[in-house]
Amino acid sequence: MKAIVAVDLDWGIGYKGNLLQRIPADMKYFREKTIGKVVIMGRETFESLPRKEPLKDRINIVLSRDEQFKNEKIIICRSLEELFLKLEKYDSEDLFVIGGESVYIQLLPYCTVVYVTKIENIYPADKFFINLDQHESWKLSELSDAQSYDAISYRFLKYLNQG
Ligand SMILES: NC(=O)c1ccc[n+]([C@@H]2O[C@H](COP(=O)([O-])OP(=O)(O)OC[C@H]3O[C@@H](n4cnc5c(N)ncnc54)[C@H](OP(=O)(O)O)[C@@H]3O)[C@@H](O)[C@H]2O)c1
């Protein structure tokens, strides 16, 4: 299982239900990494997707305890136990945790790799990712050159779980 996330310099990931920043090249990177794979997300993140539609060409698994929440286009799991049962039939290399905060926190211990897009800015944020630089299990293994978009600098990082 892997995670993919875009963070700011404080490891902020969201504010008032939205992303902190949308960078087209990062959206493309996210699509390239997850296309054809299984994406796992919380109900809040699912509802923040454009038109509340599942991500195309991916198997969408959404965690929700709300029995009223139903959607035939996605797989809904009511607990981590149910999620892990559902995941048994997939190759663990194909599983991508895509947020938000609560789901990253619960599933990070099961991840072997985290792809981090580090946006070199600080935004108002109310949701955060775990700071992997302060986490002894996680080691930075790759760091791209700085890229820029609209005067925003960002890099693609890869962290490995040394667990
Ligand atoms: N920067 C990034 O890369 C990135 C990526 C994704 C999301 N985000 C941001 O993160 C924020 C959303 O994060 P969030 O923590 O508020 O919400 P979230 O993790 O997307 O969803 C939380 C919901 O997931 C369900 N859930 C979580 N754990 C569960 C479990 N063990 N069993 C069953 N259901 C479970 C619950 O749904 P019910 O309430 O229906 O029970 C819970 O309310 C937004 O601002 C979004 O834009 C950022």
The ligand as an SDF file (V2000), in Angstrom:
LIG
                    3D

 48 52  0  0  0  0  0  0  0  0999 V2000
   -3.3830   17.6160   -0.1090 N   0  0  0  0  0  0  0  0  0  0  0  0
   -3.8130   16.4090   -0.4190 C   0  0  0  0  0  0  0  0  0  0  0  0
   -3.1060   15.6390   -1.0770 O   0  0  0  0  0  0  0  0  0  0  0  0
   -5.1820   15.9820    0.0230 C   0  0  0  0  0  0  0  0  0  0  0  0
   -5.6770   14.7170   -0.3420 C   0  0  0  0  0  0  0  0  0  0  0  0
   -6.9490   14.3440    0.0780 C   0  0  0  0  0  0  0  0  0  0  0  0
   -7.6980   15.1980    0.8780 C   0  0  0  0  0  0  0  0  0  0  0  0
   -7.1910   16.4030    1.2260 N   0  0  0  0  0  0  0  0  0  0  0  0
   -7.9490   17.3200    2.0870 C   0  0  0  0  0  0  0  0  0  0  0  0
   -8.2270   16.6740    3.3230 O   0  0  0  0  0  0  0  0  0  0  0  0
   -9.4500   17.2030    3.8570 C   0  0  0  0  0  0  0  0  0  0  0  0
  -10.3730   16.0460    4.1980 C   0  0  0  0  0  0  0  0  0  0  0  0
   -9.7980   15.2760    5.2370 O   0  0  0  0  0  0  0  0  0  0  0  0
  -10.6860   14.7590    6.4730 P   0  0  0  0  0  0  0  0  0  0  0  0
   -9.7750   14.1080    7.4600 O   0  0  0  0  0  0  0  0  0  0  0  0
  -11.5470   15.8810    6.9410 O   0  0  0  0  0  0  0  0  0  0  0  0
  -11.6880   13.7160    5.7960 O   0  0  0  0  0  0  0  0  0  0  0  0
  -11.5020   12.2940    5.0760 P   0  0  0  0  0  0  0  0  0  0  0  0
  -10.4040   11.5180    5.7290 O   0  0  0  0  0  0  0  0  0  0  0  0
  -11.4510   12.4980    3.6050 O   0  0  0  0  0  0  0  0  0  0  0  0
  -12.9210   11.6310    5.3780 O   0  0  0  0  0  0  0  0  0  0  0  0
  -13.3200   11.4370    6.7180 C   0  0  0  0  0  0  0  0  0  0  0  0
  -14.5130   10.5110    6.7320 C   0  0  0  0  0  0  0  0  0  0  0  0
  -14.1240    9.2110    6.2850 O   0  0  0  0  0  0  0  0  0  0  0  0
  -14.8770    8.2430    6.9710 C   0  0  0  0  0  0  0  0  0  0  0  0
  -13.9770    7.3880    7.7400 N   0  0  0  0  0  0  0  0  0  0  0  0
  -12.7200    7.6780    8.1990 C   0  0  0  0  0  0  0  0  0  0  0  0
  -12.1970    6.6200    8.8280 N   0  0  0  0  0  0  0  0  0  0  0  0
  -13.1160    5.6300    8.7680 C   0  0  0  0  0  0  0  0  0  0  0  0
  -13.1530    4.2920    9.2450 C   0  0  0  0  0  0  0  0  0  0  0  0
  -12.1040    3.7380    9.9080 N   0  0  0  0  0  0  0  0  0  0  0  0
  -14.2610    3.5600    9.0100 N   0  0  0  0  0  0  0  0  0  0  0  0
  -15.3170    4.0810    8.3230 C   0  0  0  0  0  0  0  0  0  0  0  0
  -15.3470    5.3480    7.8540 N   0  0  0  0  0  0  0  0  0  0  0  0
  -14.2560    6.1120    8.0770 C   0  0  0  0  0  0  0  0  0  0  0  0
  -15.8600    8.9890    7.8590 C   0  0  0  0  0  0  0  0  0  0  0  0
  -16.9900    9.2140    7.0350 O   0  0  0  0  0  0  0  0  0  0  0  0
  -18.5020    9.3950    7.6080 P   0  0  0  0  0  0  0  0  0  0  0  0
  -18.5260   10.7340    8.2720 O   0  0  0  0  0  0  0  0  0  0  0  0
  -19.3540    9.3220    6.3710 O   0  0  0  0  0  0  0  0  0  0  0  0
  -18.7200    8.2430    8.5520 O   0  0  0  0  0  0  0  0  0  0  0  0
  -15.1160   10.2860    8.1110 C   0  0  0  0  0  0  0  0  0  0  0  0
  -15.9620   11.3550    8.4800 O   0  0  0  0  0  0  0  0  0  0  0  0
  -10.0140   18.1350    2.7820 C   0  0  0  0  0  0  0  0  0  0  0  0
   -9.6380   19.4670    3.0820 O   0  0  0  0  0  0  0  0  0  0  0  0
   -9.3140   17.6780    1.5110 C   0  0  0  0  0  0  0  0  0  0  0  0
   -9.2140   18.6940    0.5240 O   0  0  0  0  0  0  0  0  0  0  0  0
   -5.9530   16.8020    0.8190 C   0  0  0  0  0  0  0  0  0  0  0  0
  1  2  1  0
  2  3  2  0
  2  4  1  0
  4  5  1  0
  4 48  2  0
  5  6  2  0
  6  7  1  0
  7  8  2  0
  8  9  1  0
  8 48  1  0
  9 10  1  0
  9 46  1  0
 10 11  1  0
 11 12  1  0
 11 44  1  0
 12 13  1  0
 13 14  1  0
 14 15  2  0
 14 16  1  0
 14 17  1  0
 17 18  1  0
 18 19  2  0
 18 20  1  0
 18 21  1  0
 21 22  1  0
 22 23  1  0
 23 24  1  0
 23 42  1  0
 24 25  1  0
 25 26  1  0
 25 36  1  0
 26 27  1  0
 26 35  1  0
 27 28  2  0
 28 29  1  0
 29 30  1  0
 29 35  2  0
 30 31  1  0
 30 32  2  0
 32 33  1  0
 33 34  2  0
 34 35  1  0
 36 37  1  0
 36 42  1  0
 37 38  1  0
 38 39  2  0
 38 40  1  0
 38 41  1  0
 42 43  1  0
 44 45  1  0
 44 46  1  0
 46 47  1  0
M  CHG  2   8   1  16  -1
M  END
$$$$
